[in-house]
Amino acid sequence: MLTRSPYEPLTPTTMPARLGGLPEMTRRLGPSAEWRVREVGDGNLNLVFIVEGPAGSLVVKQALPYARVVGESWPMSLDRAYFEHEASMRLGARDPGRMPHMHLFDREQAVQIMEHLTPHIILRRGLIDGTRYPMLGGHLGRYLARTLFRGSDWSMETARRKADVALFAGNVELCGITEDLFFTDPFHDCVRNRHNPLLDRDVIELRGDRALKLAALRMKTRFCTSAQTLLHGDLHTGSIMVSAEDSRVIDAEFATYGPIGFDIGSLLANLWMACLAQGALRPSDDEATSYRGWILALAETVWKVFVAEFTHLWLTERSGILGGRELLEHQDDAEGAALALNALLDEIWRDTIGFAGIEMHRRVVGLAHIAEFEAIADEELRAGCERRALRLGRALAVEPERFSDIADVSALVAELAGRDR
């Protein structure tokens, strides 16, 4: 435990005195008098510090009792740090090496002390800079397959899974934020929304679009009623850290049980939006076209590796209550097992497409935007990229039957992105 005193937010000045007696800190950093502390949090909710000492470095993350993006007018429970810790332990065990190592968690102070990932950077920054990561698609595809399959009724022992469903049902506050900010707020005149003023007419049209609003309601229903697996809950290019050879997933405080396609759709949507931003971020058409092609290939790799790894796990680790082995393999019905797998993958793909389409809308006209668009200084260029994202998002959400495979999405992204200049 850090302290038995009441909760108090950390600062760079107070951290050495408050955490300097912890062996987990001094063993890895050295004496607290020699620590260098800087606050680096750029997210919507928490404080994040890098603490460096003569022996090494660590990251200290602390939840605030309000949403940082808004301020104290939006109070929030500190329990989100507990759910993030519990989710990180589970997700990290299901795909070892893909999440930062946790050294200490203090629930009273809502503090997590974890591995400092270096020379990693946030993936969003890498996509803005035009950096290519050859290992990334495989890492993310396997992470998605392993965490989503191994947290499901196709894999987990029933009693343990039901206990986990009950546990994460307590993350009601952050789950409620997802339900509002993702599926509801962008589609009506909500005070939390914000958008580029050049999109005013597009927003009016969007909020009068019955087919789109019905699609949002359909995907919200799917999110709220399909507890297929433990989700990261907020998987995007800002919650992934990368280096040339390594990829890590961070920030799982929105973890909840939901449909498998939610995490996949959220991630792919952010890659497709980053692709649409390239024409305004790169100094030449050739550079933009080349890097767009790399991002599209990355998204396709993520999906294809997910399918391959999920299929492998289905064949080798399907031991849960939904495994169906006594109905299929034990009856020598290999064809039936293949049909069951294909039906599940088709359902996951439909969900992935739908959630991706809704994610694009909330990132353009909702509260939380993406840095790939925000980095575009010219508002007209930015509005053009955002408008194309809305068109893509609507097609994915309202017309999912157009996209039988990820190659169909890549073709539409490339077509829309080709109108950048």
N, C-alpha and C positions, 0 to 999 in steps of 0.2 A: 504494500500500500504506500502511496505517496505521502498521505497525511490523513489524519482523522478530523481535520478542521473542515468547515463548510466549503463548498465549491467556490473556487476563485479562478478566473481566467489567468493563464500564464502570460508573461511578457518576456521579451529578451532580457530585460533587466532583472526580473525576479526569478527566472528559471534556475540559475546556478544555486541560489540559496534554497529553493524549494525542492529541486531534484538532485542536489549535490550529494545527498547522503545515500542515494540508491546504488547498491553494488552493480545493478544492471547497467547503470550509466557510467560510473567511474571505471569499471572494468574495461569498458569499450572506448571510453573517451580520455581517461586520465583525470587529474584533479579538477574540481569544478572551478577553481580560481583561474584556470587556463582555458576555459570554454569560450568559444565564439558562437553567438546565437543570432540567427537572422530569421525573420518571419517571411515565409515565401508563399503563403496560401493565396491562391488566385481563384478559388472555387466560390460556390454560392453559400456555403454553410459554416465552414470550420476554420480554426486557426491551425496553421501548419508551420513548424519551425525546423530548420536544419541546425543541428548542434554539432560543432566541430571541436575537437581537442587534440592534444599531442599524440594520442593513441588511435584515433579514428573519428568516425562521425556516425550520427544517428538522426532519425526523423522523429519528432514529437508532434502528435496530432491531438488536438483537443476540441471537443464540441462546444459550441456556444449555446446559451439558453435562448437563442433567437436565430432567425435566418440572416446570415451575414449579408446576403445580396439585398435585403430590404432594410434590416436594422431591427431595433428593439420593438418596433410596432408589430412585428410578426414573431411572437414568442414560440419557442419549440422546446420539446422535452430533451433532456440530456440522454435519455435512454437510447437514442439512435446510435450512440457510440457502442453501447452493449450489443445491439443487433449487428452493427458492422463487424465487431470483433468476432461474434459467433459465426457470422456468415463467412468471414475471412478464414477462420479455422477450417470450416467445412469445405469451402471451395479450394483452398490451398491443399488440403489432403486429397481431393479428388483429381487434381492435376498438379502434382508436386513440382515446385520450382517456378510456378507461374504467378505467385503472389509474394509480396515482400515478407520476410520472416518477422514474426512478432516477438519482441523480447519481453514486454510487460504491458498489462492492461489494468487500469484502475477505474472501476465503475463509478466511485463516488466523485472523482474529479473528471470523469469522461475523457481520460487520457490514454492514448496508445503510444507506446514507444516501439519503434520498428526499424528495420534495416533501412539504411540510406542507400538508395539506388543511384549508382554513379558508374559510368558517365551518362546514364540514361537521361532522356528529356521526355516531356509530354509529347505524345504522338501528334497532337494538333500542331505544335510548333514545327515538328519535322515536316508535316504536310505543307505548311505555309512556306517553309524554306526550300521545299523541293527535294528532300532527302529520300533515298530509296533504301528499304530495309529488306534484304533478300530472305530472311528467316521469318518475317512477320506473319505472312499468310498461313504458313504451317503451324506456327505457335498458336495463333488465334483460333484456327479451325479445330485443332485438337483440344484447346482449352474449352471451347464451346461444347464439343461433343462429350468430353469427359465429365465436365461439371454438370451439364444438363442431363445426361443419361444417368450418371451415378447418383444424382439426387432425386431420382424418379421411382415410381412404383414398378418400373421394369427392372430395377436393380436393387433398391434398398429393402432391407428386412422391414416388414410391415409395422411392427410396434415402434421401431425407432423412427421410421418416417412419419407416422402419425404424431409422435411426440414432437418431432421437428415442425410439422405443420402447425401444431398448437403453439409452439414457441414463437414462430415467426408471425403468427397471427397477431401477436402483441405489437408488432411494428406498424401499428395502425396509423400513426401520424404521418410517417413518410410514405406509406402506401397510399394514404389519402391525398398526399401532395401529387403523387404520380397520377392518380385517377383524375384530379382536377387539372393540373398543368398540362398533362399529356392529351387527355381525351375530351376535356370540356372547355376550359378557358379560351383556347384559340378560336373556337367556333361561335363565340358570342362576345358582346362588348363587356369584357371583364377589366376592372381597374388595374389588374396586375399585368395585363398585356402591354407590349410595346412593339413598334415596328417602324421601319424606314418610312418617313412621311411620303415618299414617292410611291409607296404602295397603297395609299389610301383607297383608291378605286378598286384595287385588287382585293383588299380586305372587306370592303362592302360587298363585293360580288361573292367572296368566300362565305361570308356569314349569311348569305341568302341562298346558298347552294344546298338544297335539301338532300340530294344524293350523297354529297360529301358528309353532311352531318349524320345521315343514317349510317354511313360507313364508320364514322367515329364512334357512334353508339354501338354498332356491331362489335368493333374491336374492344371497346370498353367492356362490353358484356363478356367477351372472351377472356379479357384480362382478369375480371373480377370472379369468374365462375370456373375457370379451368386451372386447378392447382396441380399441374403436371409435375413440377420440379422446383427446386430452390433456384431462384434467379439472382444474379448480381443486382439487377433492377435499374441500373443506370450506366449501361455499358456503351461508351462512345469514345471518340478519339481523345477526349480530355481525361479519361479514366484508364488510359494505357500509357505506360512508360516504356521507351524503346532505346536500344543501342544497336550497334551494327550486328550484334550476335544474340541479343537477349530481348525478351518482351515480357513485361509484367503488368498485371491487372491490379488496380488500386480502387479505393473509395466504394466499398460495397454497403454503405449505410442504407440504401434503398432496398436491400434484400427482402424478398417475399416469395411465397409460393405462387407460381403462375404458369402460363403456357410457354412451352419450350421456344417458340418462335419469337418471343418478346425480346430477349437479349440479342438474338441474331439480327432481327429487324432493326433494332436500335443501332447496332454497330454498322450494318451495311448502309443504312440511311445516312449516317454521318460520313462514311467513305464516299458515297455518291454525291453528297453535298460538297465535300472537299473537291471532288472532281469538277463539279460545276463552277467552282470558284477560280479554277486555274487560269482561265482566260484573262481575269482581272488581276491576278497575282504575279504572273510570269511576264518578263519584259518583251518576249517575242512569241509569235504564233507557233513557231517550231518547238520552243521550249514548253509552251502550254500543252500542245498536242501530245508531245512525248510523255510528259508527266501525267497527263490525263489517262493515257493508255496504261501507264504503270499502275495507277490507282484502280482502274477498272479491272486489270489483271489481278491485283491484290484482292479485291472484293470477290472475284470469281474463285480464287484460290481458297479464300476463307470458307466459302460455301462448299466447294468440292471436297476439301479436306474434312470439313465437318461431316458430310455425308459418308465419306469413306471410313472415318473413325467411328462414327455412330453405328454404321453397319457392322464394323468389327466388334464393337462392344455388345451389340445386339446378339451376335453369334456366340460370343464367348463369356458374357457376364450377365445374361438375362436370367436372373434368379429371383426376381421380385414377384409380387402377387399378380402382376400383369404379364408375366413372362410367357404364359400359355404353353409351356413345354409339355405338360401332361395332355394337352389337347392336340398338339402339333407334332413336335419331334418324337415324343414317346409313341405316337401313332404312325411314325415314319412318314409324316406329311411335310416333307421339306418344301414342297410347292406352297402349301398353306402358310408356312412360316415366312416365306418370301413375300407372299401377298400381304400378310399382316405388316411386315416391315415397310413395304412400298406404300401401303395406305397411310401409315404413320408419317413417313417422310413427305408424302403429298400434303398431309394436313399441316405439318410443320412449315412447308414452303408457303402454303396459302397464308398462314399466320404471319410468317416472316414478311411477306409482301405487304400485308395490311398494316402491320405495326410500323414498317418502314415509312409508308405513306403518311401516317399520322405524325410520326416523329418529325418529318420534314416540315409540316405545318407549324408544329409548336416551336420549332427552332427559328422560324422566320417571323411569326406574328405573336408568339407567346412571351413569357417572361424571360426564359433562358435561351440566349442565342449562341451561335458558334463563332469561334475566333476566326475561322477561315473566311467567313463573310465580313465579320467586324474589322478585319485587317485591311479591307479594301477602302481606301480613303475617299475615292470618288463615289459619291452617293448614287449617281446615275448608273455607274458600272455595277456597284453593289446591288442596286435595285434590280438590274437585269439578271444577275445571278440568282437573287432571291426569288424573282418571278419564275425563272425556269425551275427552281426547286419546288415551288408550289405546283407548277404544272406536272412535274414528275410525281410529286407526292399524291396529287389527285388521281392520276392514272393508276398508281399502285393501289390506292385505297378503294377507289370506286370501280375500277375495271381489272381486278386481279386475274380474270380469265385470259387477259391478253398476254400473260407472262407464264409460259409453261416451264421456263427454265431461266437461270440467271443470265444466260446469253441474251435473252429477250430484253431484260432490263438494261444490260450494257449497251445494246443497240440504241435504245431510247435515250439513255444518258448521253451517249456520243452524239446523237442527232441534236439534242437540245444544247449541248455544250458547243457544238459547231456554230451556233448562232451568237457566240460571245462577241464577235467583232463586226 
